[in-house]
């Protein structure tokens, strides 16, 4: 049985523009959460 009551659900988008991400300690984050989706740079239409 799970007794944790303070579970935060945060649904991040799967694809975001690269300029919306921050780099913290060599990791990309979005809203202070590790980003694991697909980032794109709309200027050159390059997917990273």
TAGI-V457691 format. One record per backbone hydrogen bond with DSSP energy under -0.5 kcal/mol. CO is the residue of the C=O (numbers start at 1). NH is the residue of the N-H. If there is no record, write none. Layout:
# TAGI-V457691
((CO;NH) (CO;NH))
This chain:
# TAGI-V457691
((1;3) (6;8) (7;9) (8;10) (10;12) (14;38) (16;40) (17;20) (18;21) (22;24) (22;29) (24;27) (27;24) (28;35) (29;22) (30;33) (33;30) (34;36) (38;16) (39;48) (40;18) (40;42) (41;44) (41;45) (41;46) (46;41))
